Amino acid sequence: KTTSVDLANRSKSKTIEMFSVNGIDFEAQDIIVEDVFNYFKYAVRKQLTFDMVILDPPSFARSKKHTFSAR
């Protein structure tokens, strides 16, 4: 099972498409449209654990509250 988190709503359909093309049941996955920083807080509160985390940060993504910065 995977958990995919992306702020852009348009990414949800692409994520579903990629799972389907690769023969993976997308309905068995968690596909979440949310600011990843908010999801991190949620995961901590719910004591969620993961075997592996892959981060693919955008170069200049912006939400109303955060501007991404690689420092």
N, CA, C, O and CB atoms as a CASP TS submission, in Angstrom:
PFRMAT TS
TARGET T0000
AUTHOR 0000-0000-0000
METHOD Language model
MODEL 1
PARENT N/A
ATOM      1  N   LYS     1       0.850  -1.181   0.000  1.00  0.00           N
ATOM      2  CA  LYS     1       0.000   0.000   0.000  1.00  0.00           C
ATOM      3  C   LYS     1       0.883   1.226   0.000  1.00  0.00           C
ATOM      4  O   LYS     1       1.923   1.256   0.658  1.00  0.00           O
ATOM      5  CB  LYS     1      -0.960   0.008   1.215  1.00  0.00           C
ATOM      6  N   THR     2       0.464   2.241  -0.743  1.00  0.00           N
ATOM      7  CA  THR     2       1.201   3.501  -0.782  1.00  0.00           C
ATOM      8  C   THR     2       0.298   4.642  -0.339  1.00  0.00           C
ATOM      9  O   THR     2      -0.928   4.531  -0.347  1.00  0.00           O
ATOM     10  CB  THR     2       1.757   3.770  -2.195  1.00  0.00           C
ATOM     11  N   THR     3       0.932   5.734   0.044  1.00  0.00           N
ATOM     12  CA  THR     3       0.236   6.977   0.344  1.00  0.00           C
ATOM     13  C   THR     3       0.875   8.053  -0.510  1.00  0.00           C
ATOM     14  O   THR     3       2.068   8.329  -0.389  1.00  0.00           O
ATOM     15  CB  THR     3       0.302   7.336   1.875  1.00  0.00           C
ATOM     16  N   SER     4       0.074   8.664  -1.379  1.00  0.00           N
ATOM     17  CA  SER     4       0.556   9.742  -2.243  1.00  0.00           C
ATOM     18  C   SER     4      -0.094  11.038  -1.786  1.00  0.00           C
ATOM     19  O   SER     4      -1.317  11.115  -1.662  1.00  0.00           O
ATOM     20  CB  SER     4       0.241   9.454  -3.756  1.00  0.00           C
ATOM     21  N   VAL     5       0.723  12.056  -1.534  1.00  0.00           N
ATOM     22  CA  VAL     5       0.213  13.343  -1.063  1.00  0.00           C
ATOM     23  C   VAL     5       0.712  14.427  -2.006  1.00  0.00           C
ATOM     24  O   VAL     5       1.912  14.536  -2.261  1.00  0.00           O
ATOM     25  CB  VAL     5       0.660  13.631   0.411  1.00  0.00           C
ATOM     26  N   ASP     6      -0.219  15.230  -2.525  1.00  0.00           N
ATOM     27  CA  ASP     6       0.149  16.326  -3.420  1.00  0.00           C
ATOM     28  C   ASP     6      -0.854  17.450  -3.233  1.00  0.00           C
ATOM     29  O   ASP     6      -2.054  17.206  -3.104  1.00  0.00           O
ATOM     30  CB  ASP     6       0.195  15.858  -4.911  1.00  0.00           C
ATOM     31  N   LEU     7      -0.370  18.661  -3.221  1.00  0.00           N
ATOM     32  CA  LEU     7      -1.228  19.828  -3.046  1.00  0.00           C
ATOM     33  C   LEU     7      -2.106  20.082  -4.270  1.00  0.00           C
ATOM     34  O   LEU     7      -3.231  20.563  -4.135  1.00  0.00           O
ATOM     35  CB  LEU     7      -0.383  21.055  -2.755  1.00  0.00           C
ATOM     36  N   ALA     8      -1.603  19.765  -5.455  1.00  0.00           N
ATOM     37  CA  ALA     8      -2.320  20.064  -6.698  1.00  0.00           C
ATOM     38  C   ALA     8      -3.416  19.032  -6.960  1.00  0.00           C
ATOM     39  O   ALA     8      -3.137  17.840  -7.088  1.00  0.00           O
ATOM     40  CB  ALA     8      -1.340  20.107  -7.885  1.00  0.00           C
ATOM     41  N   ASN     9      -4.645  19.492  -7.037  1.00  0.00           N
ATOM     42  CA  ASN     9      -5.770  18.603  -7.306  1.00  0.00           C
ATOM     43  C   ASN     9      -5.606  17.884  -8.641  1.00  0.00           C
ATOM     44  O   ASN     9      -6.025  16.735  -8.783  1.00  0.00           O
ATOM     45  CB  ASN     9      -7.076  19.389  -7.292  1.00  0.00           C
ATOM     46  N   ARG    10      -4.998  18.555  -9.619  1.00  0.00           N
ATOM     47  CA  ARG    10      -4.819  17.959 -10.942  1.00  0.00           C
ATOM     48  C   ARG    10      -3.905  16.734 -10.907  1.00  0.00           C
ATOM     49  O   ARG    10      -3.935  15.915 -11.826  1.00  0.00           O
ATOM     50  CB  ARG    10      -4.255  18.991 -11.903  1.00  0.00           C
ATOM     51  N   SER    11      -3.106  16.604  -9.871  1.00  0.00           N
ATOM     52  CA  SER    11      -2.190  15.461  -9.780  1.00  0.00           C
ATOM     53  C   SER    11      -2.917  14.164  -9.432  1.00  0.00           C
ATOM     54  O   SER    11      -2.396  13.080  -9.693  1.00  0.00           O
ATOM     55  CB  SER    11      -1.114  15.738  -8.740  1.00  0.00           C
ATOM     56  N   LYS    12      -4.102  14.256  -8.853  1.00  0.00           N
ATOM     57  CA  LYS    12      -4.818  13.047  -8.438  1.00  0.00           C
ATOM     58  C   LYS    12      -5.133  12.153  -9.632  1.00  0.00           C
ATOM     59  O   LYS    12      -4.909  10.943  -9.575  1.00  0.00           O
ATOM     60  CB  LYS    12      -6.112  13.417  -7.706  1.00  0.00           C
ATOM     61  N   SER    13      -5.648  12.733 -10.709  1.00  0.00           N
ATOM     62  CA  SER    13      -5.985  11.917 -11.882  1.00  0.00           C
ATOM     63  C   SER    13      -4.738  11.308 -12.507  1.00  0.00           C
ATOM     64  O   SER    13      -4.785  10.179 -12.995  1.00  0.00           O
ATOM     65  CB  SER    13      -6.732  12.757 -12.922  1.00  0.00           C
ATOM     66  N   LYS    14      -3.632  12.031 -12.502  1.00  0.00           N
ATOM     67  CA  LYS    14      -2.370  11.492 -13.038  1.00  0.00           C
ATOM     68  C   LYS    14      -1.851  10.352 -12.162  1.00  0.00           C
ATOM     69  O   LYS    14      -1.336   9.360 -12.677  1.00  0.00           O
ATOM     70  CB  LYS    14      -1.302  12.610 -13.139  1.00  0.00           C
ATOM     71  N   THR    15      -1.983  10.486 -10.864  1.00  0.00           N
ATOM     72  CA  THR    15      -1.551   9.427  -9.953  1.00  0.00           C
ATOM     73  C   THR    15      -2.376   8.164 -10.189  1.00  0.00           C
ATOM     74  O   THR    15      -1.832   7.062 -10.254  1.00  0.00           O
ATOM     75  CB  THR    15      -1.677   9.888  -8.480  1.00  0.00           C
ATOM     76  N   ILE    16      -3.681   8.330 -10.317  1.00  0.00           N
ATOM     77  CA  ILE    16      -4.565   7.195 -10.603  1.00  0.00           C
ATOM     78  C   ILE    16      -4.178   6.545 -11.931  1.00  0.00           C
ATOM     79  O   ILE    16      -4.111   5.321 -12.040  1.00  0.00           O
ATOM     80  CB  ILE    16      -6.048   7.650 -10.639  1.00  0.00           C
ATOM     81  N   GLU    17      -3.924   7.377 -12.933  1.00  0.00           N
ATOM     82  CA  GLU    17      -3.526   6.864 -14.248  1.00  0.00           C
ATOM     83  C   GLU    17      -2.227   6.055 -14.164  1.00  0.00           C
ATOM     84  O   GLU    17      -2.126   4.984 -14.762  1.00  0.00           O
ATOM     85  CB  GLU    17      -3.356   8.026 -15.242  1.00  0.00           C
ATOM     86  N   MET    18      -1.243   6.558 -13.431  1.00  0.00           N
ATOM     87  CA  MET    18       0.045   5.860 -13.326  1.00  0.00           C
ATOM     88  C   MET    18      -0.100   4.513 -12.609  1.00  0.00           C
ATOM     89  O   MET    18       0.519   3.527 -13.010  1.00  0.00           O
ATOM     90  CB  MET    18       1.064   6.738 -12.585  1.00  0.00           C
ATOM     91  N   PHE    19      -0.907   4.471 -11.562  1.00  0.00           N
ATOM     92  CA  PHE    19      -1.155   3.187 -10.903  1.00  0.00           C
ATOM     93  C   PHE    19      -1.814   2.217 -11.882  1.00  0.00           C
ATOM     94  O   PHE    19      -1.400   1.063 -11.992  1.00  0.00           O
ATOM     95  CB  PHE    19      -2.046   3.378  -9.646  1.00  0.00           C
ATOM     96  N   SER    20      -2.833   2.686 -12.587  1.00  0.00           N
ATOM     97  CA  SER    20      -3.578   1.833 -13.513  1.00  0.00           C
ATOM     98  C   SER    20      -2.700   1.308 -14.639  1.00  0.00           C
ATOM     99  O   SER    20      -2.753   0.121 -14.962  1.00  0.00           O
ATOM    100  CB  SER    20      -4.753   2.595 -14.095  1.00  0.00           C
ATOM    101  N   VAL    21      -1.894   2.175 -15.240  1.00  0.00           N
ATOM    102  CA  VAL    21      -0.995   1.781 -16.330  1.00  0.00           C
ATOM    103  C   VAL    21      -0.030   0.691 -15.870  1.00  0.00           C
ATOM    104  O   VAL    21       0.358  -0.174 -16.655  1.00  0.00           O
ATOM    105  CB  VAL    21      -0.209   3.001 -16.849  1.00  0.00           C
ATOM    106  N   ASN    22       0.351   0.738 -14.602  1.00  0.00           N
ATOM    107  CA  ASN    22       1.300  -0.235 -14.060  1.00  0.00           C
ATOM    108  C   ASN    22       0.617  -1.441 -13.409  1.00  0.00           C
ATOM    109  O   ASN    22       1.265  -2.239 -12.731  1.00  0.00           O
ATOM    110  CB  ASN    22       2.197   0.441 -13.050  1.00  0.00           C
ATOM    111  N   GLY    23      -0.690  -1.565 -13.619  1.00  0.00           N
ATOM    112  CA  GLY    23      -1.412  -2.731 -13.121  1.00  0.00           C
ATOM    113  C   GLY    23      -1.593  -2.762 -11.616  1.00  0.00           C
ATOM    114  O   GLY    23      -1.744  -3.832 -11.027  1.00  0.00           O
ATOM    115  N   ILE    24      -1.578  -1.592 -10.992  1.00  0.00           N
ATOM    116  CA  ILE    24      -1.733  -1.496  -9.536  1.00  0.00           C
ATOM    117  C   ILE    24      -3.130  -0.958  -9.235  1.00  0.00           C
ATOM    118  O   ILE    24      -3.561   0.026  -9.836  1.00  0.00           O
ATOM    119  CB  ILE    24      -0.627  -0.574  -8.901  1.00  0.00           C
ATOM    120  N   ASP    25      -3.826  -1.592  -8.320  1.00  0.00           N
ATOM    121  CA  ASP    25      -5.171  -1.170  -7.938  1.00  0.00           C
ATOM    122  C   ASP    25      -5.095   0.164  -7.193  1.00  0.00           C
ATOM    123  O   ASP    25      -4.710   0.208  -6.024  1.00  0.00           O
ATOM    124  CB  ASP    25      -5.863  -2.253  -7.061  1.00  0.00           C
ATOM    125  N   PHE    26      -5.462   1.243  -7.874  1.00  0.00           N
ATOM    126  CA  PHE    26      -5.362   2.571  -7.255  1.00  0.00           C
ATOM    127  C   PHE    26      -6.325   2.725  -6.088  1.00  0.00           C
ATOM    128  O   PHE    26      -6.085   3.537  -5.194  1.00  0.00           O
ATOM    129  CB  PHE    26      -5.632   3.657  -8.290  1.00  0.00           C
ATOM    130  N   GLU    27      -7.407   1.963  -6.082  1.00  0.00           N
ATOM    131  CA  GLU    27      -8.376   2.078  -4.990  1.00  0.00           C
ATOM    132  C   GLU    27      -7.844   1.497  -3.682  1.00  0.00           C
ATOM    133  O   GLU    27      -8.390   1.771  -2.613  1.00  0.00           O
ATOM    134  CB  GLU    27      -9.671   1.381  -5.368  1.00  0.00           C
ATOM    135  N   ALA    28      -6.792   0.705  -3.761  1.00  0.00           N
ATOM    136  CA  ALA    28      -6.169   0.147  -2.555  1.00  0.00           C
ATOM    137  C   ALA    28      -5.093   1.082  -1.999  1.00  0.00           C
ATOM    138  O   ALA    28      -4.476   0.780  -0.978  1.00  0.00           O
ATOM    139  CB  ALA    28      -5.560  -1.229  -2.860  1.00  0.00           C
ATOM    140  N   GLN    29      -4.868   2.215  -2.668  1.00  0.00           N
ATOM    141  CA  GLN    29      -3.846   3.183  -2.272  1.00  0.00           C
ATOM    142  C   GLN    29      -4.519   4.388  -1.617  1.00  0.00           C
ATOM    143  O   GLN    29      -5.709   4.626  -1.822  1.00  0.00           O
ATOM    144  CB  GLN    29      -2.993   3.626  -3.499  1.00  0.00           C
ATOM    145  N   ASP    30      -3.767   5.137  -0.839  1.00  0.00           N
ATOM    146  CA  ASP    30      -4.249   6.414  -0.303  1.00  0.00           C
ATOM    147  C   ASP    30      -3.709   7.519  -1.198  1.00  0.00           C
ATOM    148  O   ASP    30      -2.499   7.735  -1.268  1.00  0.00           O
ATOM    149  CB  ASP    30      -3.804   6.624   1.198  1.00  0.00           C
ATOM    150  N   ILE    31      -4.611   8.219  -1.881  1.00  0.00           N
ATOM    151  CA  ILE    31      -4.231   9.331  -2.753  1.00  0.00           C
ATOM    152  C   ILE    31      -4.861  10.577  -2.147  1.00  0.00           C
ATOM    153  O   ILE    31      -6.081  10.746  -2.172  1.00  0.00           O
ATOM    154  CB  ILE    31      -4.700   9.102  -4.261  1.00  0.00           C
ATOM    155  N   ILE    32      -4.021  11.442  -1.608  1.00  0.00           N
ATOM    156  CA  ILE    32      -4.487  12.564  -0.801  1.00  0.00           C
ATOM    157  C   ILE    32      -4.097  13.880  -1.460  1.00  0.00           C
ATOM    158  O   ILE    32      -2.941  14.085  -1.832  1.00  0.00           O
ATOM    159  CB  ILE    32      -3.913  12.485   0.627  1.00  0.00           C
ATOM    160  N   VAL    33      -5.083  14.775  -1.600  1.00  0.00           N
ATOM    161  CA  VAL    33      -4.827  16.124  -2.101  1.00  0.00           C
ATOM    162  C   VAL    33      -4.807  17.043  -0.886  1.00  0.00           C
ATOM    163  O   VAL    33      -5.848  17.390  -0.329  1.00  0.00           O
ATOM    164  CB  VAL    33      -5.917  16.579  -3.163  1.00  0.00           C
ATOM    165  N   GLU    34      -3.610  17.423  -0.494  1.00  0.00           N
ATOM    166  CA  GLU    34      -3.432  18.232   0.714  1.00  0.00           C
ATOM    167  C   GLU    34      -2.003  18.768   0.734  1.00  0.00           C
ATOM    168  O   GLU    34      -1.102  18.193   0.124  1.00  0.00           O
ATOM    169  CB  GLU    34      -3.735  17.398   2.007  1.00  0.00           C
ATOM    170  N   ASP    35      -1.819  19.844   1.421  1.00  0.00           N
ATOM    171  CA  ASP    35      -0.471  20.360   1.649  1.00  0.00           C
ATOM    172  C   ASP    35       0.292  19.321   2.464  1.00  0.00           C
ATOM    173  O   ASP    35      -0.168  18.909   3.528  1.00  0.00           O
ATOM    174  CB  ASP    35      -0.500  21.753   2.382  1.00  0.00           C
ATOM    175  N   VAL    36       1.437  18.903   1.978  1.00  0.00           N
ATOM    176  CA  VAL    36       2.181  17.818   2.626  1.00  0.00           C
ATOM    177  C   VAL    36       2.586  18.181   4.057  1.00  0.00           C
ATOM    178  O   VAL    36       2.693  17.298   4.907  1.00  0.00           O
ATOM    179  CB  VAL    36       3.425  17.473   1.807  1.00  0.00           C
ATOM    180  N   PHE    37       2.813  19.470   4.334  1.00  0.00           N
ATOM    181  CA  PHE    37       3.173  19.880   5.688  1.00  0.00           C
ATOM    182  C   PHE    37       2.008  19.622   6.647  1.00  0.00           C
ATOM    183  O   PHE    37       2.225  19.225   7.792  1.00  0.00           O
ATOM    184  CB  PHE    37       3.574  21.374   5.713  1.00  0.00           C
ATOM    185  N   ASN    38       0.781  19.844   6.187  1.00  0.00           N
ATOM    186  CA  ASN    38      -0.398  19.524   7.003  1.00  0.00           C
ATOM    187  C   ASN    38      -0.537  18.016   7.167  1.00  0.00           C
ATOM    188  O   ASN    38      -0.907  17.534   8.237  1.00  0.00           O
ATOM    189  CB  ASN    38      -1.679  20.111   6.367  1.00  0.00           C
ATOM    190  N   TYR    39      -0.242  17.276   6.107  1.00  0.00           N
ATOM    191  CA  TYR    39      -0.320  15.814   6.201  1.00  0.00           C
ATOM    192  C   TYR    39       0.709  15.277   7.192  1.00  0.00           C
ATOM    193  O   TYR    39       0.418  14.335   7.930  1.00  0.00           O
ATOM    194  CB  TYR    39      -0.105  15.172   4.817  1.00  0.00           C
ATOM    195  N   PHE    40       1.903  15.858   7.221  1.00  0.00           N
ATOM    196  CA  PHE    40       2.916  15.438   8.198  1.00  0.00           C
ATOM    197  C   PHE    40       2.368  15.575   9.617  1.00  0.00           C
ATOM    198  O   PHE    40       2.534  14.674  10.439  1.00  0.00           O
ATOM    199  CB  PHE    40       4.215  16.275   8.038  1.00  0.00           C
ATOM    200  N   LYS    41       1.714  16.704   9.905  1.00  0.00           N
ATOM    201  CA  LYS    41       1.141  16.929  11.236  1.00  0.00           C
ATOM    202  C   LYS    41       0.068  15.883  11.546  1.00  0.00           C
ATOM    203  O   LYS    41       0.009  15.349  12.654  1.00  0.00           O
ATOM    204  CB  LYS    41       0.544  18.351  11.336  1.00  0.00           C
ATOM    205  N   TYR    42      -0.776  15.598  10.554  1.00  0.00           N
ATOM    206  CA  TYR    42      -1.818  14.578  10.704  1.00  0.00           C
ATOM    207  C   TYR    42      -1.190  13.212  10.994  1.00  0.00           C
ATOM    208  O   TYR    42      -1.632  12.500  11.895  1.00  0.00           O
ATOM    209  CB  TYR    42      -2.696  14.505   9.430  1.00  0.00           C
ATOM    210  N   ALA    43      -0.164  12.855  10.232  1.00  0.00           N
ATOM    211  CA  ALA    43       0.494  11.557  10.400  1.00  0.00           C
ATOM    212  C   ALA    43       1.099  11.415  11.796  1.00  0.00           C
ATOM    213  O   ALA    43       1.057  10.337  12.389  1.00  0.00           O
ATOM    214  CB  ALA    43       1.583  11.372   9.339  1.00  0.00           C
ATOM    215  N   VAL    44       1.653  12.492  12.312  1.00  0.00           N
ATOM    216  CA  VAL    44       2.222  12.462  13.669  1.00  0.00           C
ATOM    217  C   VAL    44       1.102  12.263  14.692  1.00  0.00           C
ATOM    218  O   VAL    44       1.224  11.430  15.591  1.00  0.00           O
ATOM    219  CB  VAL    44       3.011  13.775  13.972  1.00  0.00           C
ATOM    220  N   ARG    45       0.011  13.027  14.559  1.00  0.00           N
ATOM    221  CA  ARG    45      -1.117  12.903  15.495  1.00  0.00           C
ATOM    222  C   ARG    45      -1.701  11.493  15.497  1.00  0.00           C
ATOM    223  O   ARG    45      -2.057  10.965  16.551  1.00  0.00           O
ATOM    224  CB  ARG    45      -2.210  13.911  15.142  1.00  0.00           C
ATOM    225  N   LYS    46      -1.798  10.893  14.326  1.00  0.00           N
ATOM    226  CA  LYS    46      -2.383   9.553  14.188  1.00  0.00           C
ATOM    227  C   LYS    46      -1.355   8.442  14.370  1.00  0.00           C
ATOM    228  O   LYS    46      -1.679   7.259  14.261  1.00  0.00           O
ATOM    229  CB  LYS    46      -3.038   9.414  12.829  1.00  0.00           C
ATOM    230  N   GLN    47      -0.116   8.832  14.649  1.00  0.00           N
ATOM    231  CA  GLN    47       0.993   7.892  14.847  1.00  0.00           C
ATOM    232  C   GLN    47       1.144   6.936  13.663  1.00  0.00           C
ATOM    233  O   GLN    47       1.373   5.740  13.838  1.00  0.00           O
ATOM    234  CB  GLN    47       0.784   7.092  16.134  1.00  0.00           C
ATOM    235  N   LEU    48       1.009   7.492  12.453  1.00  0.00           N
ATOM    236  CA  LEU    48       1.193   6.696  11.247  1.00  0.00           C
ATOM    237  C   LEU    48       2.677   6.435  11.047  1.00  0.00           C
ATOM    238  O   LEU    48       3.510   7.309  11.287  1.00  0.00           O
ATOM    239  CB  LEU    48       0.585   7.407  10.008  1.00  0.00           C
ATOM    240  N   THR    49       2.993   5.248  10.615  1.00  0.00           N
ATOM    241  CA  THR    49       4.385   4.911  10.326  1.00  0.00           C
ATOM    242  C   THR    49       4.480   4.405   8.892  1.00  0.00           C
ATOM    243  O   THR    49       3.509   3.897   8.332  1.00  0.00           O
ATOM    244  CB  THR    49       4.926   3.845  11.329  1.00  0.00           C
ATOM    245  N   PHE    50       5.654   4.552   8.316  1.00  0.00           N
ATOM    246  CA  PHE    50       5.891   4.171   6.931  1.00  0.00           C
ATOM    247  C   PHE    50       7.209   3.419   6.846  1.00  0.00           C
ATOM    248  O   PHE    50       8.161   3.744   7.555  1.00  0.00           O
ATOM    249  CB  PHE    50       5.902   5.412   6.002  1.00  0.00           C
ATOM    250  N   ASP    51       7.263   2.423   5.985  1.00  0.00           N
ATOM    251  CA  ASP    51       8.510   1.681   5.772  1.00  0.00           C
ATOM    252  C   ASP    51       9.508   2.496   4.961  1.00  0.00           C
ATOM    253  O   ASP    51      10.719   2.372   5.144  1.00  0.00           O
ATOM    254  CB  ASP    51       8.226   0.352   5.066  1.00  0.00           C
ATOM    255  N   MET    52       8.993   3.329   4.064  1.00  0.00           N
ATOM    256  CA  MET    52       9.857   4.136   3.212  1.00  0.00           C
ATOM    257  C   MET    52       9.125   5.425   2.854  1.00  0.00           C
ATOM    258  O   MET    52       7.911   5.422   2.654  1.00  0.00           O
ATOM    259  CB  MET    52      10.270   3.355   1.928  1.00  0.00           C
ATOM    260  N   VAL    53       9.864   6.519   2.776  1.00  0.00           N
ATOM    261  CA  VAL    53       9.305   7.803   2.368  1.00  0.00           C
ATOM    262  C   VAL    53      10.139   8.312   1.205  1.00  0.00           C
ATOM    263  O   VAL    53      11.364   8.385   1.291  1.00  0.00           O
ATOM    264  CB  VAL    53       9.285   8.834   3.554  1.00  0.00           C
ATOM    265  N   ILE    54       9.464   8.664   0.120  1.00  0.00           N
ATOM    266  CA  ILE    54      10.141   9.239  -1.042  1.00  0.00           C
ATOM    267  C   ILE    54       9.604  10.648  -1.210  1.00  0.00           C
ATOM    268  O   ILE    54       8.402  10.842  -1.392  1.00  0.00           O
ATOM    269  CB  ILE    54       9.918   8.375  -2.346  1.00  0.00           C
ATOM    270  N   LEU    55      10.480  11.621  -1.152  1.00  0.00           N
ATOM    271  CA  LEU    55      10.097  13.020  -1.320  1.00  0.00           C
ATOM    272  C   LEU    55      10.538  13.496  -2.692  1.00  0.00           C
ATOM    273  O   LEU    55      11.666  13.247  -3.119  1.00  0.00           O
ATOM    274  CB  LEU    55      10.714  13.907  -0.208  1.00  0.00           C
ATOM    275  N   ASP    56       9.645  14.174  -3.366  1.00  0.00           N
ATOM    276  CA  ASP    56       9.950  14.746  -4.671  1.00  0.00           C
ATOM    277  C   ASP    56       9.508  16.209  -4.637  1.00  0.00           C
ATOM    278  O   ASP    56       8.471  16.565  -5.195  1.00  0.00           O
ATOM    279  CB  ASP    56       9.239  13.951  -5.838  1.00  0.00           C
ATOM    280  N   PRO    57      10.306  17.051  -3.975  1.00  0.00           N
ATOM    281  CA  PRO    57       9.878  18.442  -3.799  1.00  0.00           C
ATOM    282  C   PRO    57       9.907  19.219  -5.113  1.00  0.00           C
ATOM    283  O   PRO    57      10.810  19.047  -5.931  1.00  0.00           O
ATOM    284  CB  PRO    57      10.763  19.136  -2.772  1.00  0.00           C
ATOM    285  N   PRO    58       8.911  20.068  -5.298  1.00  0.00           N
ATOM    286  CA  PRO    58       8.901  20.940  -6.478  1.00  0.00           C
ATOM    287  C   PRO    58       9.933  22.046  -6.306  1.00  0.00           C
ATOM    288  O   PRO    58      10.331  22.366  -5.187  1.00  0.00           O
ATOM    289  CB  PRO    58       7.492  21.546  -6.709  1.00  0.00           C
ATOM    290  N   SER    59      10.355  22.616  -7.403  1.00  0.00           N
ATOM    291  CA  SER    59      11.379  23.659  -7.304  1.00  0.00           C
ATOM    292  C   SER    59      10.814  24.974  -6.772  1.00  0.00           C
ATOM    293  O   SER    59      11.488  25.660  -6.004  1.00  0.00           O
ATOM    294  CB  SER    59      12.019  23.890  -8.662  1.00  0.00           C
ATOM    295  N   PHE    60       9.602  25.338  -7.162  1.00  0.00           N
ATOM    296  CA  PHE    60       9.035  26.616  -6.722  1.00  0.00           C
ATOM    297  C   PHE    60       7.538  26.502  -6.459  1.00  0.00           C
ATOM    298  O   PHE    60       6.765  27.339  -6.926  1.00  0.00           O
ATOM    299  CB  PHE    60       9.298  27.700  -7.767  1.00  0.00           C
ATOM    300  N   ALA    61       7.120  25.485  -5.721  1.00  0.00           N
ATOM    301  CA  ALA    61       5.689  25.335  -5.429  1.00  0.00           C
ATOM    302  C   ALA    61       5.267  26.343  -4.376  1.00  0.00           C
ATOM    303  O   ALA    61       6.015  26.650  -3.448  1.00  0.00           O
ATOM    304  CB  ALA    61       5.368  23.900  -4.956  1.00  0.00           C
ATOM    305  N   ARG    62       4.072  26.842  -4.537  1.00  0.00           N
ATOM    306  CA  ARG    62       3.546  27.801  -3.566  1.00  0.00           C
ATOM    307  C   ARG    62       2.117  27.432  -3.211  1.00  0.00           C
ATOM    308  O   ARG    62       1.323  27.052  -4.071  1.00  0.00           O
ATOM    309  CB  ARG    62       3.612  29.245  -4.119  1.00  0.00           C
ATOM    310  N   SER    63       1.808  27.550  -1.944  1.00  0.00           N
ATOM    311  CA  SER    63       0.422  27.487  -1.502  1.00  0.00           C
ATOM    312  C   SER    63       0.137  28.851  -0.889  1.00  0.00           C
ATOM    313  O   SER    63       1.010  29.719  -0.871  1.00  0.00           O
ATOM    314  CB  SER    63       0.161  26.292  -0.470  1.00  0.00           C
ATOM    315  N   LYS    64      -1.053  29.041  -0.397  1.00  0.00           N
ATOM    316  CA  LYS    64      -1.377  30.341   0.182  1.00  0.00           C
ATOM    317  C   LYS    64      -0.580  30.628   1.449  1.00  0.00           C
ATOM    318  O   LYS    64      -0.343  31.787   1.790  1.00  0.00           O
ATOM    319  CB  LYS    64      -2.856  30.415   0.484  1.00  0.00           C
ATOM    320  N   LYS    65      -0.162  29.558   2.152  1.00  0.00           N
ATOM    321  CA  LYS    65       0.538  29.751   3.419  1.00  0.00           C
ATOM    322  C   LYS    65       2.040  29.535   3.343  1.00  0.00           C
ATOM    323  O   LYS    65       2.785  30.094   4.148  1.00  0.00           O
ATOM    324  CB  LYS    65      -0.028  28.838   4.437  1.00  0.00           C
ATOM    325  N   HIS    66       2.500  28.725   2.379  1.00  0.00           N
ATOM    326  CA  HIS    66       3.915  28.358   2.353  1.00  0.00           C
ATOM    327  C   HIS    66       4.519  28.572   0.972  1.00  0.00           C
ATOM    328  O   HIS    66       3.863  28.353  -0.047  1.00  0.00           O
ATOM    329  CB  HIS    66       4.093  26.906   2.779  1.00  0.00           C
ATOM    330  N   THR    67       5.738  28.988   0.951  1.00  0.00           N
ATOM    331  CA  THR    67       6.529  29.000  -0.267  1.00  0.00           C
ATOM    332  C   THR    67       7.651  28.008  -0.056  1.00  0.00           C
ATOM    333  O   THR    67       8.364  28.081   0.944  1.00  0.00           O
ATOM    334  CB  THR    67       7.075  30.436  -0.608  1.00  0.00           C
ATOM    335  N   PHE    68       7.819  27.078  -0.988  1.00  0.00           N
ATOM    336  CA  PHE    68       8.847  26.060  -0.848  1.00  0.00           C
ATOM    337  C   PHE    68      10.223  26.696  -0.957  1.00  0.00           C
ATOM    338  O   PHE    68      10.463  27.545  -1.815  1.00  0.00           O
ATOM    339  CB  PHE    68       8.674  24.962  -1.907  1.00  0.00           C
ATOM    340  N   SER    69      11.104  26.282  -0.093  1.00  0.00           N
ATOM    341  CA  SER    69      12.473  26.789  -0.109  1.00  0.00           C
ATOM    342  C   SER    69      13.418  25.654   0.243  1.00  0.00           C
ATOM    343  O   SER    69      13.247  24.991   1.266  1.00  0.00           O
ATOM    344  CB  SER    69      12.646  27.979   0.875  1.00  0.00           C
ATOM    345  N   ALA    70      14.407  25.434  -0.594  1.00  0.00           N
ATOM    346  CA  ALA    70      15.422  24.413  -0.311  1.00  0.00           C
ATOM    347  C   ALA    70      16.625  25.113   0.288  1.00  0.00           C
ATOM    348  O   ALA    70      17.388  25.765  -0.426  1.00  0.00           O
ATOM    349  CB  ALA    70      15.820  23.611  -1.604  1.00  0.00           C
ATOM    350  N   ARG    71      16.801  24.984   1.592  1.00  0.00           N
ATOM    351  CA  ARG    71      17.921  25.636   2.271  1.00  0.00           C
ATOM    352  C   ARG    71      18.827  24.612   2.857  1.00  0.00           C
ATOM    353  O   ARG    71      19.834  24.960   3.473  1.00  0.00           O
ATOM    354  CB  ARG    71      17.439  26.584   3.352  1.00  0.00           C
TER
END
